[in-house]
């Protein structure tokens, strides 16, 4: 009898975060934490896939901003919509190759229709898509578009200015 064990967490290197496979209820917990009353941290959740050219194109701008705001109350989280079966062979090498240092989760929920409108009722399903949240400033906005470094900077800079 052969027993197979699937890893759902993988540390890329000591300098990089863990990548984890999560279910939608776990994403909802992350989002709920970002929506905690009085929380003054700005959260950016970016939905992407390794096969999506606009997604891959915008990632360096997000990572650059993450480095620029290091030590400030800004948290970048990437949510991969790749297939769970591609976690080890595609997503982990992609994280290494693109030098992604922000937290990465692979959302293992292939039935998009069951959760898309729970993320945002306006979401048609296109990626890249991002949510920007700052509860203290009463800011929640969903973006279903590719964003450049400068566009994202314009959105989040006022949210972290004291």
C-alpha positions in Angstrom: 0.0 0.0 0.0 1.4 3.4 -1.0 0.3 6.5 1.1 0.5 9.9 -0.5 0.9 13.0 1.6 0.1 16.4 0.0 1.9 19.4 1.2 -0.2 22.5 1.5 2.5 24.8 2.8 5.9 25.5 1.4 8.7 27.8 2.5 10.4 29.2 -0.6 13.5 30.5 1.2 14.3 32.2 4.5 13.8 35.6 2.8 10.4 34.8 1.3 7.1 34.1 2.9 5.4 30.8 3.0 3.0 29.9 0.2 -0.1 28.1 1.3 -3.1 26.5 -0.2 -6.3 27.8 1.3 -10.1 27.4 0.9 -12.5 30.3 0.5 -13.5 30.4 4.2 -9.8 30.9 5.0 -9.7 33.8 2.6 -12.8 35.2 4.2 -11.0 35.1 7.6 -8.1 37.1 6.1 -10.5 39.6 4.7 -12.5 39.8 8.0 -9.2 40.5 9.8 -8.6 43.4 7.4 -12.1 44.7 8.1 -11.7 44.8 11.9 -13.1 48.0 13.3 -10.4 50.6 14.1 -7.7 48.7 12.2 -5.4 51.3 10.7 -3.5 49.0 8.4 -4.1 49.2 4.6 -4.6 45.8 3.1 -4.2 45.0 -0.6 -5.4 41.6 -1.8 -4.5 40.9 -5.3 -6.0 38.0 -7.3 -3.8 36.7 -10.0 -2.7 33.6 -11.9 0.7 32.6 -13.2 -0.7 32.2 -16.7 -2.3 35.6 -16.8 -0.1 38.1 -18.7 -1.6 41.3 -17.2 -1.3 39.8 -13.7 2.3 38.9 -14.2 2.9 42.4 -15.7 1.6 44.2 -12.6 3.2 42.1 -9.9 6.6 43.9 -9.9 4.8 47.2 -9.2 3.0 45.7 -6.3 6.2 44.1 -4.9 8.0 47.4 -5.4 5.4 49.2 -3.3 5.5 46.5 -0.7 9.3 47.2 -0.3 8.7 51.0 -0.4 6.2 50.7 2.5 8.1 48.2 4.5 7.8 48.9 8.2 4.6 50.9 7.6 1.0 49.7 8.2 0.5 48.3 4.7 0.1 44.5 3.9 0.2 43.0 0.4 -1.3 39.6 -0.1 -1.4 37.7 -3.3 -4.2 35.2 -4.0 -3.3 32.8 -6.8 -6.2 31.3 -8.8 -4.0 28.6 -10.3 -5.0 25.0 -10.0 -4.1 23.4 -6.6 -2.4 20.5 -8.6 0.1 23.2 -9.9 1.1 24.5 -6.5 4.5 22.7 -6.3 5.4 22.6 -10.0 4.2 26.0 -11.2 3.4 28.4 -8.4 6.4 27.8 -6.2 8.9 28.2 -9.1 7.0 31.3 -10.2 7.3 32.9 -6.7 11.1 32.2 -6.8 11.5 33.4 -10.3 9.6 36.6 -9.7 11.2 37.1 -6.3 7.8 37.6 -4.6 8.3 38.4 -0.9 4.7 39.2 0.0 2.5 36.5 1.3 1.0 34.2 -1.4 -2.0 31.9 -1.0 -3.4 29.6 -3.7 -7.2 29.6 -3.5 -8.3 26.0 -4.0 -11.9 26.7 -5.1 -12.3 25.7 -8.7 -16.1 26.6 -8.8 -15.6 30.3 -9.2 -19.4 30.9 -9.4 -19.8 29.7 -5.8 -17.6 32.5 -4.4 -16.9 35.3 -6.8 -19.8 37.5 -5.7 -18.9 36.9 -2.1 -15.6 38.7 -2.8 -17.4 41.5 -4.5 -20.8 41.6 -6.1 -19.5 43.6 -9.0 -16.7 41.1 -9.9 -17.3 39.6 -13.3 -14.4 37.1 -12.8 -11.6 38.8 -14.7 -8.1 39.0 -13.3 -6.1 40.7 -12.2 -8.4 42.0 -9.6 -7.6 43.7 -6.3 -9.2 44.7 -3.1 -7.9 47.7 -1.1 -9.1 48.0 2.5 -8.5 50.5 5.3 -11.2 50.2 7.9 -10.0 53.2 10.0 -10.4 55.4 7.0 -13.6 53.7 5.9 -12.1 52.6 2.6 -13.1 49.5 0.7 -12.7 49.4 -3.1 -12.6 46.5 -5.5 -10.6 47.0 -8.8 -11.1 44.6 -11.7 -8.2 45.9 -13.7 -4.4 45.8 -14.1 -2.8 48.5 -12.0 0.6 50.1 -12.4 2.9 51.0 -9.5 1.9 54.6 -9.9 -1.8 53.9 -10.0 -1.7 51.8 -6.9 0.6 54.3 -5.2 -2.1 57.0 -5.8 -4.7 54.8 -4.2 -2.8 53.7 -1.1 -0.7 56.8 -0.3 -3.6 58.8 1.2 -4.7 55.8 3.2 -1.4 55.6 5.1 -0.8 59.3 5.6 -1.4 60.3 9.2 
